[in-house]
Amino acid sequence: MTRLAAHRGGARLWPENSLRGFRESLALGADLVELDVHLAADGALPVIHDATLRRTTDRLGRVRTRTAAELRRARLRGPDRRLTTEHLPMLDDALAIIAAAGGGVLVEVKVPGRGLGVRYFPGSRIRPGARYKGIEERVIAALSRARLLERANLMSFNPAVIERARELVPGLRTTLLVSRMHVRLARARPADTVAWARHYGATDVGLKYTLVDETVIEAARAAGVAVGVWTVNEEPDMRRLIALGVDVLTSDRPDLALRALGRA
């Protein structure tokens, strides 16, 4: 059965990566919340997608140069770009809401600087890039404190993050994220991404939804790898992927996705 993940807490409905978005999407019926974490200057884990504050808040500067106290003062912008009363949360704040609601969580571990922390080359050669030192330990500790390890999936485009997480907690569900651009750069077939996930020990592969077809699903089933898709915001695309049997459908519009799933 396909499970629904509210991407950044339902970013087309509420301020992205906001406590309000997490509460609302779980109350609506989403099975999972997807969120992003960076590492702050004092070791805190701010929940924000970008490496800088400009796009989603009323502040400027790089996330990794700010402390938790500074980041908490940042006000979030809504889907219409207007400032809201929501403030930038830390991971513990978000996990408390998810745990209380009985939901699950997809934690995308971001990387410092620009890019996705990985490069692909022709012949499917993969080179992991920079990552925040020690971030995996901190994320896993937060999940453990919230008693969410069994309902969590740690995700990253950087395969080194996946490998480190599995060293720390071998049974943790992990997702290797792969973009359409990386498949093209590797001169690979979308179904080849399943082998990439297996190589790095990931339990799941998370793909740009336009990559997924019957061939990908068949390869994943044969390898025992779960398939997640992002970010699906139109109902015809949702229905196609649900019919294919994807395991997790991630959407900025959990309201539409629930309708496509017949759960509205």
Backbone hydrogen bonds in HBPLUS format (Angstrom, degrees):
<---DONOR---> <-ACCEPTOR-->    atom                        ^
c    i                          cat <-CA-CA->   ^        H-A-AA   ^      H-
h    n   atom  resd res      DA  || num        DHA   H-A  angle D-A-AA Bond
n    s   type  num  typ     dist DA aas  dist angle  dist       angle   num
A0003-ARG N   A0247-ASP O   2.85 MM 244  6.09 170.8  1.86 142.7 144.5     1
A0249-LEU N   A0003-ARG O   2.85 MM 246  6.22 162.9  1.88 168.5 174.4     2
A0031-ASP N   A0004-LEU O   3.03 MM  27  5.35 128.2  2.31 133.3 148.0     3
A0032-LEU N   A0004-LEU O   2.98 MM  28  6.18 148.4  2.08 156.9 157.9     4
A0005-ALA N   A0249-LEU O   2.91 MM 244  6.03 167.4  1.92 146.8 147.4     5
A0251-SER N   A0005-ALA O   3.00 MM 246  6.43 158.4  2.05 171.0 175.8     6
A0006-ALA N   A0032-LEU O   2.94 MM  26  6.29 162.0  1.97 144.4 142.9     7
A0009-GLY N   A0006-ALA O   3.06 MM   3  4.88 151.7  2.14 123.1 115.3     8
A0034-GLU N   A0006-ALA O   2.98 MM  28  5.75 170.1  1.99 140.3 138.5     9
A0007-HIS N   A0251-SER O   2.74 MM 244  5.05 159.3  1.78 128.9 132.6    10
A0010-GLY N   A0007-HIS O   2.85 MM   3  5.18 143.0  1.99 108.5 119.6    11
A0011-ALA N   A0007-HIS O   3.19 MM   4  6.39 146.1  2.31 172.0 177.7    12
A0008-ARG N   A0034-GLU O   2.91 MM  26  5.21 118.7  2.29 115.2 132.7    13
A0017-ASN N   A0008-ARG O   2.76 MM   9  4.66 167.2  1.77 125.9 129.9    14
A0013-LEU N   A0010-GLY O   2.95 MM   3  5.57 160.7  1.99 121.4 127.8    15
A0014-TRP N   A0010-GLY O   3.04 MM   4  6.12 159.6  2.08 162.2 168.6    16
A0012-ARG N   A0252-ASP O   3.36 MM 240  5.27 161.0  2.40 122.4 124.8    17
A0022-PHE N   A0018-SER O   3.05 MM   4  6.39 155.3  2.11 149.4 155.7    18
A0023-ARG N   A0019-LEU O   2.99 MM   4  6.20 165.8  2.01 150.6 154.2    19
A0024-GLU N   A0020-ARG O   2.84 MM   4  5.98 174.9  1.84 161.0 162.7    20
A0025-SER N   A0021-GLY O   2.97 MM   4  5.91 164.0  1.99 145.1 149.9    21
A0026-LEU N   A0022-PHE O   3.22 MM   4  6.22 159.0  2.26 143.2 148.5    22
A0027-ALA N   A0023-ARG O   2.95 MM   4  6.11 157.2  2.00 149.3 156.5    23
A0028-LEU N   A0024-GLU O   2.87 MM   4  6.01 141.7  2.01 143.1 153.7    24
A0029-GLY N   A0025-SER O   3.27 MM   4  6.50 133.6  2.50 132.8 143.0    25
A0030-ALA N   A0025-SER O   3.01 MM   5  5.66 161.7  2.04 159.0 153.6    26
A0029-GLY N   A0026-LEU O   3.15 MM   3  5.19 132.7  2.38  95.6 108.0    27
A0104-GLY N   A0031-ASP O   3.12 MM  73  6.34 155.4  2.19 145.3 152.3    28
A0033-VAL N   A0104-GLY O   2.98 MM  71  6.38 147.3  2.09 137.7 144.0    29
A0106-LEU N   A0033-VAL O   2.80 MM  73  6.10 163.0  1.83 152.7 155.4    30
A0035-LEU N   A0106-LEU O   2.96 MM  71  6.34 158.4  2.00 173.5 179.4    31
A0108-GLU N   A0035-LEU O   2.81 MM  73  6.09 175.8  1.81 166.4 165.1    32
A0048-ILE N   A0036-ASP O   3.07 MM  12  5.43 121.5  2.43 121.8 133.5    33
A0037-VAL N   A0108-GLU O   3.02 MM  71  6.36 153.9  2.09 166.0 164.4    34
A0110-LYS N   A0037-VAL O   3.02 MM  73  5.86 166.3  2.04 162.5 165.2    35
A0038-HIS N   A0046-PRO O   3.15 MM   8  5.70 154.8  2.21 155.3 163.0    36
A0040-ALA N   A0044-ALA O   2.90 MM   4  5.13 173.7  1.90 147.5 149.6    37
A0043-GLY N   A0040-ALA O   3.10 MM   3  5.23 165.5  2.12 112.4 114.0    38
A0041-ALA N   A0066-ARG O   2.85 MM  25  5.33 158.4  1.89 144.6 145.6    39
A0091-LEU N   A0045-LEU O   2.83 MM  46  5.56 144.3  1.96 153.4 164.5    40
A0047-VAL N   A0089-PRO O   2.93 MM  42  5.72 175.5  1.94 153.9 152.7    41
A0063-VAL N   A0051-ALA O   2.90 MM  12  5.63 168.3  1.92 142.3 146.3    42
A0053-LEU N   A0061-GLY O   2.96 MM   8  5.77 153.5  2.03 164.0 172.6    43
A0057-THR N   A0053-LEU O   3.14 MM   4  5.65 139.3  2.32 163.8 169.2    44
A0077-ARG N   A0056-THR O   2.81 MM  21  5.27 153.0  1.88 141.4 141.1    45
A0058-ASP N   A0075-ARG O   3.06 MM  17  5.63 126.2  2.36 143.7 155.8    46
A0065-THR N   A0062-ARG O   3.21 MM   3  5.62 158.0  2.26 110.3 116.9    47
A0066-ARG N   A0063-VAL O   3.10 MM   3  5.56 169.0  2.12 119.7 122.8    48
A0071-LEU N   A0067-THR O   2.92 MM   4  6.18 163.9  1.95 155.4 160.2    49
A0072-ARG N   A0068-ALA O   2.84 MM   4  5.97 156.4  1.90 154.8 160.5    50
A0073-ARG N   A0070-GLU O   3.24 MM   3  5.55 143.5  2.38 102.5 112.3    51
A0074-ALA N   A0071-LEU O   3.00 MM   3  5.43 156.6  2.06 112.5 119.9    52
A0088-LEU N   A0074-ALA O   3.00 MM  14  5.71 151.8  2.08 154.6 160.6    53
A0076-LEU N   A0086-GLU O   2.82 MM  10  5.50 165.0  1.84 145.9 148.5    54
A0084-THR N   A0076-LEU O   2.88 MM   8  5.78 148.4  1.98 163.0 167.0    55
A0078-GLY N   A0082-ARG O   2.81 MM   4  5.55 159.4  1.85 156.0 159.5    56
A0081-ARG N   A0078-GLY O   2.84 MM   3  5.09 161.0  1.87 119.4 122.0    57
A0093-ASP N   A0090-MET O   3.06 MM   3  5.43 123.1  2.40 106.1 119.7    58
A0094-ALA N   A0090-MET O   3.29 MM   4  6.71 159.1  2.33 154.0 159.1    59
A0095-LEU N   A0091-LEU O   2.89 MM   4  6.11 167.7  1.91 163.0 166.5    60
A0096-ALA N   A0092-ASP O   3.06 MM   4  6.15 149.0  2.16 144.2 151.2    61
A0098-ILE N   A0094-ALA O   3.08 MM   4  6.41 163.3  2.11 153.4 158.2    62
A0099-ALA N   A0095-LEU O   2.84 MM   4  5.90 166.4  1.85 152.3 156.0    63
A0100-ALA N   A0096-ALA O   3.09 MM   4  6.13 160.2  2.13 140.4 146.0    64
A0101-ALA N   A0097-ILE O   3.10 MM   4  6.26 144.3  2.23 143.0 152.1    65
A0103-GLY N   A0098-ILE O   3.05 MM   5  5.25 151.5  2.13 157.8 154.8    66
A0102-GLY N   A0099-ALA O   3.12 MM   3  5.15 152.6  2.20 100.9 109.4    67
A0105-VAL N   A0151-ARG O   2.97 MM  46  6.44 157.1  2.02 152.7 158.7    68
A0153-ASN N   A0105-VAL O   2.96 MM  48  6.43 135.6  2.17 154.4 164.8    69
A0107-VAL N   A0153-ASN O   2.92 MM  46  6.24 155.8  1.98 153.9 162.0    70
A0155-MET N   A0107-VAL O   2.81 MM  48  5.82 175.2  1.81 147.6 148.1    71
A0109-VAL N   A0155-MET O   2.83 MM  46  6.09 161.6  1.86 171.3 165.7    72
A0129-GLY N   A0117-GLY O   2.74 MM  12  4.51 160.2  1.78 130.7 123.6    73
A0119-ARG N   A0127-ARG O   2.98 MM   8  5.18 151.1  2.07 133.3 142.6    74
A0127-ARG N   A0119-ARG O   2.83 MM   8  5.18 165.8  1.85 157.8 161.5    75
A0121-PHE N   A0125-ARG O   2.80 MM   4  5.04 150.8  1.89 151.3 157.2    76
A0125-ARG N   A0121-PHE O   3.27 MM   4  5.04 139.1  2.45 127.8 133.5    77
A0123-GLY N   A0186-ALA O   3.26 MM  63  5.65 136.4  2.47 132.6 128.9    78
A0135-ILE N   A0132-TYR O   3.36 MM   3  5.61 170.7  2.37 124.8 123.9    79
A0138-ARG N   A0134-GLY O   3.33 MM   4  6.61 158.7  2.38 147.5 153.0    80
A0139-VAL N   A0135-ILE O   2.91 MM   4  6.14 161.2  1.95 156.1 160.8    81
A0140-ILE N   A0136-GLU O   2.97 MM   4  6.11 169.1  1.99 154.0 157.2    82
A0141-ALA N   A0137-GLU O   2.95 MM   4  6.08 153.3  2.03 143.1 150.8    83
A0142-ALA N   A0138-ARG O   3.02 MM   4  6.23 154.1  2.09 143.9 150.4    84
A0143-LEU N   A0139-VAL O   2.95 MM   4  6.26 160.3  1.99 153.2 158.5    85
A0144-SER N   A0140-ILE O   2.90 MM   4  6.07 153.3  1.97 146.2 153.8    86
A0145-ARG N   A0141-ALA O   2.92 MM   4  6.17 158.8  1.97 148.4 153.7    87
A0146-ALA N   A0142-ALA O   3.08 MM   4  6.31 152.1  2.16 145.6 152.8    88
A0148-LEU N   A0143-LEU O   2.85 MM   5  5.09 179.1  1.85 155.8 155.5    89
A0147-ARG N   A0144-SER O   2.98 MM   3  4.85 153.9  2.05 101.2 109.3    90
A0151-ARG N   A0148-LEU O   2.89 MM   3  5.12 145.7  2.01 108.5 119.6    91
A0152-ALA N   A0149-LEU O   3.41 MM   3  5.17 161.7  2.45 104.4 103.9    92
A0154-LEU N   A0173-ARG O   2.99 MM  19  6.45 154.4  2.06 153.3 147.3    93
A0175-THR N   A0154-LEU O   2.92 MM  21  6.23 151.2  2.00 140.6 144.6    94
A0156-SER N   A0175-THR O   3.13 MM  19  6.57 152.3  2.21 169.0 175.7    95
A0177-LEU N   A0156-SER O   2.95 MM  21  5.57 174.5  1.95 130.2 132.1    96
A0161-VAL N   A0158-ASN O   3.04 MM   3  5.64 141.5  2.20 115.4 124.6    97
A0163-GLU N   A0159-PRO O   2.99 MM   4  6.28 164.4  2.02 152.7 156.3    98
A0164-ARG N   A0160-ALA O   3.02 MM   4  6.15 161.3  2.05 143.3 148.1    99
A0165-ALA N   A0161-VAL O   2.99 MM   4  6.15 161.8  2.02 149.4 154.5   100
A0166-ARG N   A0162-ILE O   3.04 MM   4  6.26 156.9  2.10 151.5 157.4   101
A0167-GLU N   A0163-GLU O   3.01 MM   4  6.27 137.2  2.20 141.3 153.1   102
A0167-GLU N   A0164-ARG O   3.17 MM   3  5.04 126.4  2.47  92.0 106.1   103
A0168-LEU N   A0164-ARG O   3.13 MM   4  6.41 150.8  2.22 147.1 154.1   104
A0169-VAL N   A0165-ALA O   2.91 MM   4  6.14 163.3  1.94 152.6 157.1   105
A0172-LEU N   A0169-VAL O   2.96 MM   3  5.48 169.0  1.97 125.2 128.6   106
A0203-THR N   A0174-THR O   3.09 MM  29  5.40 126.7  2.39 124.0 137.2   107
A0204-ASP N   A0174-THR O   2.90 MM  30  6.04 143.5  2.03 161.3 166.9   108
A0176-LEU N   A0204-ASP O   3.15 MM  28  6.48 159.0  2.19 146.6 142.9   109
A0206-GLY N   A0176-LEU O   2.92 MM  30  5.90 171.3  1.92 136.3 137.8   110
A0178-VAL N   A0206-GLY O   2.89 MM  28  6.19 155.7  1.95 168.7 167.8   111
A0183-VAL N   A0179-SER O   3.33 MM   4  6.70 153.7  2.40 145.6 151.9   112
A0184-ARG N   A0180-ARG O   3.08 MM   4  6.37 156.8  2.13 148.2 154.6   113
A0185-LEU N   A0181-MET O   2.87 MM   4  6.15 159.6  1.91 151.1 156.9   114
A0186-ALA N   A0182-HIS O   2.98 MM   4  6.06 150.3  2.07 142.7 150.0   115
A0188-ALA N   A0183-VAL O   3.10 MM   5  5.40 174.8  2.10 162.0 162.1   116
A0187-ARG N   A0184-ARG O   2.98 MM   3  4.99 151.7  2.06 101.9 110.8   117
A0192-ASP N   A0189-ARG O   2.86 MM   3  5.34 147.2  1.97 115.1 125.1   118
A0193-THR N   A0190-PRO O   3.11 MM   3  5.76 158.9  2.15 115.9 121.8   119
A0194-VAL N   A0191-ALA O   3.25 MM   3  5.90 157.6  2.30 114.6 119.7   120
A0195-ALA N   A0192-ASP O   3.09 MM   3  5.49 124.3  2.41 106.8 118.8   121
A0196-TRP N   A0192-ASP O   3.29 MM   4  6.73 147.5  2.40 143.1 152.4   122
A0197-ALA N   A0193-THR O   3.02 MM   4  6.33 158.9  2.07 148.5 152.7   123
A0198-ARG N   A0194-VAL O   3.03 MM   4  6.34 160.7  2.07 148.6 153.9   124
A0199-HIS N   A0195-ALA O   2.89 MM   4  6.03 155.6  1.94 145.3 151.9   125
A0200-TYR N   A0196-TRP O   3.23 MM   4  6.53 150.6  2.32 149.1 154.9   126
A0202-ALA N   A0197-ALA O   2.89 MM   5  5.05 144.9  2.02 157.1 150.4   127
A0201-GLY N   A0198-ARG O   3.04 MM   3  4.99 159.0  2.09 103.5 109.8   128
A0226-ALA N   A0203-THR O   3.11 MM  23  6.48 160.1  2.15 150.5 149.2   129
A0205-VAL N   A0226-ALA O   2.91 MM  21  6.33 154.7  1.97 160.0 164.6   130
A0228-GLY N   A0205-VAL O   2.91 MM  23  6.19 167.9  1.93 157.6 159.1   131
A0207-LEU N   A0228-GLY O   2.88 MM  21  6.24 159.5  1.92 156.2 150.3   132
A0230-TRP N   A0207-LEU O   2.97 MM  23  6.23 149.9  2.06 148.6 152.7   133
A0211-LEU N   A0208-LYS O   2.91 MM   3  5.81 169.3  1.92 133.2 136.8   134
A0209-TYR N   A0230-TRP O   2.74 MM  21  5.33 152.5  1.81 152.0 154.6   135
A0212-VAL N   A0209-TYR O   3.23 MM   3  5.64 157.5  2.29 112.4 118.4   136
A0217-ILE N   A0213-ASP O   3.17 MM   4  6.50 165.5  2.20 155.7 159.5   137
A0218-GLU N   A0214-GLU O   2.88 MM   4  6.05 162.6  1.91 152.6 157.4   138
A0219-ALA N   A0215-THR O   3.02 MM   4  6.18 159.4  2.07 144.9 150.3   139
A0220-ALA N   A0216-VAL O   2.94 MM   4  6.15 158.6  1.99 151.5 157.6   140
A0221-ARG N   A0217-ILE O   2.91 MM   4  6.10 162.5  1.94 153.4 157.9   141
A0222-ALA N   A0218-GLU O   3.03 MM   4  6.18 159.9  2.08 146.5 152.0   142
A0223-ALA N   A0219-ALA O   3.09 MM   4  6.26 141.0  2.25 139.3 149.4   143
A0223-ALA N   A0220-ALA O   3.16 MM   3  5.10 124.1  2.49  92.9 107.1   144
A0224-GLY N   A0220-ALA O   2.91 MM   4  5.94 114.8  2.34 141.7 157.9   145
A0225-VAL N   A0220-ALA O   2.91 MM   5  4.87 162.7  1.94 145.0 145.2   146
A0224-GLY N   A0221-ARG O   3.27 MM   3  5.08 150.8  2.36  95.7 104.2   147
A0247-ASP N   A0227-VAL O   2.85 MM  20  5.35 135.2  2.05 145.1 159.3   148
A0248-VAL N   A0227-VAL O   3.22 MM  21  6.61 152.1  2.30 142.9 144.8   149
A0229-VAL N   A0248-VAL O   2.93 MM  19  6.36 151.3  2.01 155.8 163.7   150
A0250-THR N   A0229-VAL O   2.97 MM  21  6.01 158.4  2.02 161.0 168.1   151
A0232-VAL N   A0250-THR O   2.87 MM  18  6.15 156.5  1.92 163.1 159.4   152
A0238-MET N   A0234-GLU O   3.02 MM   4  6.30 157.7  2.07 152.6 159.8   153
A0239-ARG N   A0235-GLU O   2.88 MM   4  6.09 165.0  1.90 161.0 163.3   154
A0240-ARG N   A0236-PRO O   3.09 MM   4  6.28 155.0  2.16 142.8 149.3   155
A0241-LEU N   A0237-ASP O   3.09 MM   4  6.29 164.1  2.12 152.0 155.5   156
A0242-ILE N   A0238-MET O   2.87 MM   4  6.06 155.6  1.93 153.3 160.7   157
A0243-ALA N   A0239-ARG O   2.98 MM   4  6.06 157.2  2.03 142.6 148.8   158
A0244-LEU N   A0240-ARG O   3.06 MM   4  6.36 140.4  2.22 137.8 148.6   159
A0245-GLY N   A0241-LEU O   3.14 MM   4  6.41 127.4  2.43 134.0 146.9   160
A0246-VAL N   A0241-LEU O   3.30 MM   5  6.03 178.7  2.30 156.6 156.9   161
A0245-GLY N   A0242-ILE O   3.02 MM   3  5.08 136.0  2.22  96.7 109.6   162
A0256-LEU N   A0253-ARG O   3.10 MM   3  5.53 119.3  2.48 109.6 122.1   163
A0257-ALA N   A0253-ARG O   3.07 MM   4  6.36 163.3  2.09 155.5 160.8   164
A0258-LEU N   A0254-PRO O   2.94 MM   4  5.97 155.6  2.00 142.9 148.1   165
A0259-ARG N   A0255-ASP O   3.31 MM   4  6.55 148.2  2.42 136.8 144.7   166
A0260-ALA N   A0256-LEU O   2.94 MM   4  6.29 154.4  2.01 149.3 156.5   167
A0261-LEU N   A0257-ALA O   2.89 MM   4  6.13 142.2  2.03 143.8 154.6   168
A0263-ARG N   A0258-LEU O   2.71 MM   5  4.96 160.2  1.74 165.3 159.0   169
A0262-GLY N   A0259-ARG O   3.03 MM   3  4.99 153.2  2.10  99.5 107.9   170
